[in-house]
Amino acid sequence: MEYFATAARRLAEEAGTGQPVAILGYSRGTEAALLAAEHFPGLIRGVVLYAPSERVNIGFPSGGLAWTLGGKPLPGGAIPAGHVAGPVLALAGMDDGIWPRVLGLLDSLSS
């Protein structure tokens, strides 16, 4: 996750604003985008998710956990979204055969 925090800082510096940035993720990248926004709300203030997953899924091809924070694996399961600062736009098909739990993500974001 620190990689994404570094990227967000660099983008804000390059823009010359020092303001938080928006992050975009597609399919598996939606996990990283939503987790980065959750863990770094001061750096990321808006999320666009295309074909999102609501869960932290196992890594491929290792089968282990895919994302780390502070050198420790983030737990699998539902992605918390309680600390996301700013709007979240989720774009998904209702009959997605790869990420069938999109509706759970949309429900958690709207509550």
Stockholm file with secondary structure:
# STOCKHOLM 1.0

chainA/1-111         MEYFATAARRLAEEAGTGQPVAILGYSRGTEAALLAAEHFPGLIRGVVLYAPSERVNIGFPSGGLAWTLGGKPLPGGAIPAGHVAGPVLALAGMDDGIWPRVLGLLDSLSS
#=GR chainA/1-111 SS CHHHHHHHHHHHHHHTSCCCEEEEEETTHHHHHHHHHHHCTTTEEEEEEESCCSEECBCTTTCSBCCEETTEECCSEECCCTTCCSCEEEECCTTCSSCTTHHHHHHHHHC
#=GC SS_cons         CHHHHHHHHHHHHHHTSCCCEEEEEETTHHHHHHHHHHHCTTTEEEEEEESCCSEECBCTTTCSBCCEETTEECCSEECCCTTCCSCEEEECCTTCSSCTTHHHHHHHHHC
//
